[in-house]
Amino acid sequence: MRRTAAAAPPHSDRSGHSDRSGHSDRSHHSDRSGDGGGGGLRTEFPFRLPRGYVDEQGTVHRDGVMRLATARDELVPLRDDRVRENSAYLSVVLISRVVTRIGTVDDIHPGVVEDLFASDLAFLQDFYRRINAEGHTRAAVTCPSCQEEFAVDLAGGRLGES
C-alpha cells in the first residue's frame, strides 16, 4: 500500500519504532473514508465480535475497529520470540497489531487477544483475511430454509442498516 504525504497527519511517526512490548506506533490516518467520503482509500473497518471481549471488571466489549495491515505488521511478528517458539502465536501478535479498539479498550496487545473467546479470535482472523486479501467484509451465505444465496456484511451493524 503506497501512502502519500496527505495520508497521515503531520504529527504521525512513520519511523516504525516499536516500544518494548513489540507494538509499533499506531498513528490514526485521516483517510478512513469509504462511506461517502472523498473517495479515498478505506483503511479502517468496524466489526462486532460474536461473543465479546470480557475485561477485568467483567464488562463485555463487542464493537471494534480493525485497520488495514501494512507489510511491517506482517513482518515484525516473525521476529517475535513467542512466534518463533510457537508459529500458532503469529495470529495473536498480528491481530493485536491491527485491531485499534474493542469497545472502550484501545490498548490492544497480545494479552487482550489471548483473552478473547476462541470464536472471537476465529472471527477476527477471518475478518483480517477479508479486508486485507479480498478488500471487503462481505461473505456469501445460503439460507438453510429456502436455499437463496445472498451476501452479509461481517462488520456487523443493526438490522436494516446498509
Stockholm file with secondary structure:
# STOCKHOLM 1.0

chainA/1-162         MRRTAAAAPPHSDRSGHSDRSGHSDRSHHSDRSGDGGGGGLRTEFPFRLPRGYVDEQGTVHRDGVMRLATARDELVPLRDDRVRENSAYLSVVLISRVVTRIGTVDDIHPGVVEDLFASDLAFLQDFYRRINAEGHTRAAVTCPSCQEEFAVDLAGGRLGES
#=GR chainA/1-162 SS CCCCGGGSCTTCCCSCCBCTTSCBCCCCCSCCCCSSSSSCCCCEEEEEEEEEEECTTCCEEEEEEEECCCHHHHHGGGGCHHHHHCGGGHHHHHHHHHEEEETTBCCCCHHHHHTSCHHHHHHHHHHHHIIIIISSCEEEEECTTTCCEEEEETTCCCTTCC
#=GC SS_cons         CCCCGGGSCTTCCCSCCBCTTSCBCCCCCSCCCCSSSSSCCCCEEEEEEEEEEECTTCCEEEEEEEECCCHHHHHGGGGCHHHHHCGGGHHHHHHHHHEEEETTBCCCCHHHHHTSCHHHHHHHHHHHHIIIIISSCEEEEECTTTCCEEEEETTCCCTTCC
//
